[in-house]
Amino acid sequence: MTASLDHFPDHYPEILADLKAIVADSLTAAGIDPAQSSQCAHQAAEKIRKSWGGQMVYIAKGKDYELSQRDLEIWEKFTGRNHGQLCREYGISLQWLYKIINHQRSEDIKRRQNDLFA
């Protein structure tokens, strides 16, 4: 029988308890039963504890990831006529918007075309 986090809350690492809560909330939001979500989240936290326990782990803030997600969102909303609205919505200059659109356009072309030299 495996002891759960609920039996030893004062001894469980805070970061793993936070991870468990975040994963359980995400699973519950996805429609999974809260009790099952909590159990799965605890299992995930335990696997991380057993695999990475004792290691120094740095978790990046993921600023580049957030910006790439934002840029993709801008590209998806871009109609060719809504420059001002997108600049206001995302707090960017018109020049920066053009840079994002040009980059996303070239990425879109790369995704759609086959590489002849691959």
ROSE-4610 file (N, C-alpha, C; in Angstrom, 1 decimal, always signed):
// ROSE-4610
residu = [M/M/M/T/T/T/A/A/A/S/S/S/L/L/L/D/D/D/H/H/H/F/F/F/P/P/P/D/D/D/H/H/H/Y/Y/Y/P/P/P/E/E/E/I/I/I/L/L/L/A/A/A/D/D/D/L/L/L/K/K/K/A/A/A/I/I/I/V/V/V/A/A/A/D/D/D/S/S/S/L/L/L/T/T/T/A/A/A/A/A/A/G/G/G/I/I/I/D/D/D/P/P/P/A/A/A/Q/Q/Q/S/S/S/S/S/S/Q/Q/Q/C/C/C/A/A/A/H/H/H/Q/Q/Q/A/A/A/A/A/A/E/E/E/K/K/K/I/I/I/R/R/R/K/K/K/S/S/S/W/W/W/G/G/G/G/G/G/Q/Q/Q/M/M/M/V/V/V/Y/Y/Y/I/I/I/A/A/A/K/K/K/G/G/G/K/K/K/D/D/D/Y/Y/Y/E/E/E/L/L/L/S/S/S/Q/Q/Q/R/R/R/D/D/D/L/L/L/E/E/E/I/I/I/W/W/W/E/E/E/K/K/K/F/F/F/T/T/T/G/G/G/R/R/R/N/N/N/H/H/H/G/G/G/Q/Q/Q/L/L/L/C/C/C/R/R/R/E/E/E/Y/Y/Y/G/G/G/I/I/I/S/S/S/L/L/L/Q/Q/Q/W/W/W/L/L/L/Y/Y/Y/K/K/K/I/I/I/I/I/I/N/N/N/H/H/H/Q/Q/Q/R/R/R/S/S/S/E/E/E/D/D/D/I/I/I/K/K/K/R/R/R/R/R/R/Q/Q/Q/N/N/N/D/D/D/L/L/L/F/F/F/A/A/A]
num = [1/1/1/2/2/2/3/3/3/4/4/4/5/5/5/6/6/6/7/7/7/8/8/8/9/9/9/10/10/10/11/11/11/12/12/12/13/13/13/14/14/14/15/15/15/16/16/16/17/17/17/18/18/18/19/19/19/20/20/20/21/21/21/22/22/22/23/23/23/24/24/24/25/25/25/26/26/26/27/27/27/28/28/28/29/29/29/30/30/30/31/31/31/32/32/32/33/33/33/34/34/34/35/35/35/36/36/36/37/37/37/38/38/38/39/39/39/40/40/40/41/41/41/42/42/42/43/43/43/44/44/44/45/45/45/46/46/46/47/47/47/48/48/48/49/49/49/50/50/50/51/51/51/52/52/52/53/53/53/54/54/54/55/55/55/56/56/56/57/57/57/58/58/58/59/59/59/60/60/60/61/61/61/62/62/62/63/63/63/64/64/64/65/65/65/66/66/66/67/67/67/68/68/68/69/69/69/70/70/70/71/71/71/72/72/72/73/73/73/74/74/74/75/75/75/76/76/76/77/77/77/78/78/78/79/79/79/80/80/80/81/81/81/82/82/82/83/83/83/84/84/84/85/85/85/86/86/86/87/87/87/88/88/88/89/89/89/90/90/90/91/91/91/92/92/92/93/93/93/94/94/94/95/95/95/96/96/96/97/97/97/98/98/98/99/99/99/100/100/100/101/101/101/102/102/102/103/103/103/104/104/104/105/105/105/106/106/106/107/107/107/108/108/108/109/109/109/110/110/110/111/111/111/112/112/112/113/113/113/114/114/114/115/115/115/116/116/116/117/117/117/118/118/118]
x = [+0.8/+0.0/+0.9/+0.6/+1.3/+0.7/+1.5/+0.9/+0.7/-0.3/-0.6/-0.1/+0.0/+0.4/-0.5/-1.7/-2.7/-2.3/-1.5/-1.1/+0.1/+0.9/+2.1/+2.3/+1.3/+1.4/+2.5/+3.0/+4.0/+5.4/+5.5/+6.8/+7.0/+6.0/+6.1/+6.6/+7.6/+8.2/+7.2/+7.3/+6.3/+6.2/+7.3/+7.2/+6.4/+6.6/+5.8/+4.3/+4.1/+2.7/+2.0/+2.7/+2.2/+2.0/+3.0/+2.8/+1.6/+1.4/+0.3/-1.0/-1.1/-2.3/-2.6/-1.5/-1.7/-2.1/-1.5/-1.9/-3.3/-3.6/-5.0/-6.0/-5.8/-6.7/-6.8/-5.7/-5.8/-6.6/-6.4/-7.1/-8.6/-8.9/-10.3/-11.0/-10.2/-10.7/-11.0/-10.2/-10.4/-11.5/-12.2/-13.4/-13.1/-12.0/-11.7/-12.2/-12.7/-13.2/-12.2/-12.6/-11.6/-10.8/-11.4/-10.6/-9.6/-10.0/-9.1/-8.0/-8.3/-7.3/-6.3/-6.7/-5.8/-4.9/-5.4/-4.6/-3.6/-4.0/-3.0/-2.0/-2.4/-1.4/-0.4/-0.9/+0.0/+1.0/+0.6/+1.5/+2.5/+2.1/+3.1/+4.1/+3.6/+4.6/+5.5/+5.1/+5.9/+6.9/+6.5/+7.5/+8.6/+8.2/+9.2/+10.1/+9.5/+10.3/+11.4/+10.9/+11.8/+12.8/+12.5/+13.4/+14.4/+13.9/+14.7/+15.1/+14.6/+14.9/+16.4/+16.7/+18.1/+18.8/+18.2/+18.9/+18.5/+19.4/+19.0/+18.4/+17.1/+16.4/+16.0/+16.4/+16.0/+14.9/+13.8/+12.7/+12.6/+12.9/+12.9/+11.5/+11.5/+10.2/+9.5/+10.3/+9.7/+9.2/+10.0/+9.6/+9.6/+10.6/+10.6/+9.3/+9.0/+7.8/+6.5/+6.4/+5.2/+5.2/+6.3/+6.4/+6.0/+6.5/+6.2/+4.7/+4.1/+2.7/+1.9/+2.4/+1.7/+1.8/+3.0/+3.2/+2.3/+2.1/+1.3/-0.2/-0.6/-1.9/-2.2/-1.2/-1.3/-1.4/-0.6/-0.7/-2.1/-2.7/-4.0/-5.1/-4.9/-5.9/-5.7/-4.5/-4.2/-5.1/-5.7/-6.6/-6.0/-5.0/-4.5/-5.0/-6.1/-6.7/-6.8/-6.3/-6.5/-5.2/-4.3/-2.9/-3.1/-3.8/-4.0/-4.6/-5.6/-6.3/-5.3/-4.5/-3.6/-2.5/-2.0/-1.0/-1.5/-2.7/-3.3/-3.5/-4.1/-4.4/-3.1/-2.0/-0.8/+0.2/+0.0/+0.9/+2.2/+2.1/+3.4/+3.3/+4.4/+4.4/+4.1/+3.7/+3.4/+4.6/+5.8/+7.0/+7.2/+7.0/+7.1/+6.0/+4.8/+3.8/+4.2/+4.8/+5.2/+6.3/+7.2/+8.3/+7.7/+6.7/+6.0/+5.3/+4.5/+3.8/+4.7/+5.8/+6.8/+7.4/+7.8/+8.3/+7.3/+6.1/+5.1/+4.7/+4.7/+4.4/+5.5/+6.7/+7.8/+7.7/+7.4/+7.2/+6.1/+5.0/+3.8/+4.2/+4.9/+5.3/+6.2/+7.1/+8.0/+7.1/+6.1/+5.3/+4.5/+4.1/+3.2/+4.0/+5.2/+6.0/+6.9/+7.1/+8.1/+9.5/+10.4/+11.8/+12.4/+12.7/+13.2/+14.6/+15.3/+16.7/+16.9/+15.8/+15.9/+16.2]
y = [-1.2/+0.0/+1.2/+2.2/+3.4/+4.5/+5.2/+6.3/+7.5/+8.2/+9.4/+10.6/+11.7/+13.0/+13.4/+13.0/+13.4/+12.9/+11.8/+11.3/+12.0/+12.6/+13.3/+14.7/+15.6/+16.8/+17.7/+17.6/+18.5/+18.0/+16.8/+16.2/+16.2/+16.5/+16.4/+17.7/+17.7/+18.9/+19.9/+21.1/+22.1/+22.2/+22.1/+22.2/+21.1/+19.9/+18.7/+18.8/+19.4/+19.6/+20.6/+21.6/+22.6/+22.0/+21.2/+20.5/+19.6/+18.8/+18.0/+18.7/+19.9/+20.7/+21.2/+21.7/+22.2/+21.1/+20.0/+18.8/+18.4/+18.3/+17.8/+18.8/+20.1/+21.2/+21.1/+20.9/+20.7/+19.5/+18.4/+17.2/+17.4/+18.0/+18.2/+19.1/+20.2/+21.1/+20.4/+19.3/+18.6/+17.6/+17.6/+16.7/+15.4/+15.2/+14.0/+14.1/+13.1/+13.1/+13.6/+14.5/+15.1/+14.1/+13.1/+12.1/+11.4/+11.0/+10.4/+11.4/+12.6/+13.7/+13.8/+13.8/+13.9/+12.7/+11.5/+10.3/+10.3/+10.7/+10.8/+11.9/+13.0/+14.1/+13.6/+12.9/+12.4/+11.4/+10.6/+9.6/+10.3/+11.4/+12.2/+12.8/+13.4/+14.1/+13.1/+11.9/+10.8/+10.4/+10.2/+9.8/+10.9/+12.1/+13.2/+13.2/+13.0/+12.9/+11.8/+10.6/+9.5/+9.6/+10.2/+10.4/+11.5/+12.6/+13.9/+14.2/+13.5/+13.9/+14.1/+15.1/+15.4/+16.3/+16.4/+17.2/+18.7/+19.5/+20.9/+21.1/+21.5/+21.6/+23.1/+23.6/+25.0/+24.9/+25.6/+25.7/+27.1/+27.1/+28.4/+29.0/+30.3/+31.0/+30.8/+30.5/+30.2/+31.4/+32.5/+33.8/+33.6/+32.9/+32.7/+31.9/+30.9/+30.1/+31.0/+31.8/+32.7/+33.7/+34.2/+35.2/+34.4/+33.2/+32.5/+32.2/+31.9/+31.6/+32.9/+34.0/+35.3/+35.6/+35.4/+35.7/+34.9/+33.6/+32.7/+33.2/+33.6/+34.1/+35.4/+36.3/+37.5/+37.1/+36.1/+35.7/+35.1/+34.4/+33.8/+34.8/+35.9/+37.0/+38.0/+38.0/+39.0/+38.8/+39.9/+39.9/+40.7/+41.5/+42.4/+43.8/+43.9/+45.2/+45.6/+44.8/+45.0/+45.4/+46.0/+46.4/+47.1/+48.2/+49.1/+48.4/+47.6/+46.8/+45.8/+45.1/+44.1/+44.8/+46.0/+46.7/+47.2/+47.7/+48.1/+46.9/+45.8/+44.6/+44.0/+44.0/+43.3/+44.3/+45.6/+46.6/+46.6/+46.5/+46.5/+47.6/+48.0/+49.0/+48.4/+49.2/+48.8/+48.1/+48.6/+48.0/+46.6/+46.4/+45.1/+44.1/+44.6/+43.8/+43.3/+44.2/+43.8/+42.7/+42.9/+41.9/+40.5/+40.5/+39.3/+38.6/+39.5/+38.9/+38.3/+39.0/+38.5/+37.2/+37.1/+35.9/+34.7/+35.0/+34.0/+33.5/+34.5/+34.1/+33.2/+33.5/+32.6/+31.2/+31.2/+29.9/+29.1/+29.8/+29.2/+28.6/+29.3/+28.7/+27.5/+27.6/+26.4/+25.2/+25.4/+24.3/+23.7/+24.5/+24.1/+23.4/+23.8/+23.3/+22.2/+21.3/+20.2/+20.7/+20.2/+20.6/+19.7/+20.3/+19.6/+18.9/+19.5/+19.0/+18.2/+17.8/+17.1/+15.6]
z = [+0.0/+0.0/+0.0/-0.9/-1.0/-0.2/+0.7/+1.4/+0.5/+0.7/-0.1/+0.5/-0.2/+0.3/+1.5/+1.5/+2.5/+3.9/+3.9/+5.2/+5.9/+5.0/+5.5/+4.9/+5.0/+4.3/+4.8/+6.0/+6.5/+6.0/+5.6/+5.2/+3.7/+3.0/+1.5/+1.0/+0.0/-0.5/-1.1/-0.8/-1.2/-2.7/-3.4/-4.9/-5.5/-4.9/-5.4/-5.0/-3.9/-3.5/-4.4/-4.8/-5.8/-7.1/-7.5/-8.8/-8.8/-7.7/-7.6/-7.7/-7.1/-7.1/-8.5/-9.2/-10.6/-11.5/-11.4/-12.3/-12.0/-10.8/-10.4/-10.9/-10.8/-11.3/-12.8/-13.5/-15.0/-15.4/-14.7/-15.1/-14.8/-13.7/-13.3/-14.3/-14.7/-15.7/-17.1/-17.3/-18.6/-18.5/-17.4/-17.2/-16.5/-15.9/-15.2/-13.8/-13.2/-11.8/-10.9/-10.0/-9.0/-8.2/-7.8/-7.0/-7.9/-9.1/-10.0/-10.4/-10.6/-10.9/-9.8/-8.6/-7.5/-7.4/-7.7/-7.6/-8.7/-9.9/-11.1/-10.8/-10.3/-10.0/-8.9/-8.0/-6.9/-7.5/-8.4/-9.0/-9.9/-10.6/-11.4/-10.5/-9.4/-8.4/-7.8/-7.6/-7.0/-8.0/-9.3/-10.3/-10.5/-10.4/-10.5/-9.3/-8.1/-6.8/-6.9/-7.4/-7.4/-8.5/-9.6/-10.8/-10.6/-10.0/-10.0/-8.5/-7.6/-6.2/-5.9/-5.2/-4.9/-5.9/-7.1/-8.2/-8.1/-8.5/-8.7/-10.0/-10.0/-11.3/-11.5/-12.7/-13.0/-14.0/-13.7/-14.6/-15.2/-16.5/-17.3/-17.3/-17.3/-17.4/-18.7/-19.7/-21.0/-21.8/-21.6/-22.3/-23.8/-24.4/-25.8/-26.3/-25.5/-25.8/-25.7/-24.7/-24.6/-25.8/-26.2/-27.3/-28.6/-28.8/-30.0/-30.1/-28.9/-28.9/-29.2/-28.6/-28.9/-30.4/-31.0/-32.4/-33.3/-32.9/-33.7/-33.6/-32.4/-32.1/-33.0/-33.0/-33.9/-35.3/-35.8/-37.2/-37.5/-36.6/-36.8/-36.8/-36.1/-36.1/-37.2/-37.8/-38.8/-40.1/-40.5/-41.7/-42.8/-42.6/-43.6/-43.4/-42.6/-42.4/-41.0/-40.1/-38.7/-37.9/-38.6/-38.1/-36.7/-36.8/-35.6/-34.4/-34.7/-33.6/-33.0/-33.8/-33.2/-32.4/-32.9/-32.2/-30.8/-30.8/-29.5/-28.6/-29.1/-28.3/-27.7/-28.5/-28.0/-27.5/-27.5/-27.0/-27.8/-29.1/-29.9/-31.0/-31.5/-32.6/-33.9/-34.9/-36.2/-36.8/-36.6/-37.2/-36.6/-35.3/-34.7/-35.2/-35.4/-36.0/-37.4/-38.2/-39.6/-39.5/-38.5/-38.3/-37.9/-37.0/-36.6/-37.8/-38.5/-39.7/-40.7/-41.0/-42.0/-41.5/-40.3/-39.7/-39.8/-39.3/-39.3/-40.7/-41.7/-43.1/-43.6/-43.3/-43.8/-43.1/-41.8/-41.1/-41.7/-42.0/-42.6/-44.0/-44.8/-46.1/-45.9/-44.9/-44.7/-44.3/-43.4/-43.0/-44.1/-45.1/-46.2/-47.3/-47.5/-48.6/-48.2/-49.1/-48.9/-49.2/-48.4/-48.6/-49.8/-50.9/-52.0/-51.8/-50.8/-50.6/-49.3/-48.7/-47.4/-47.7]
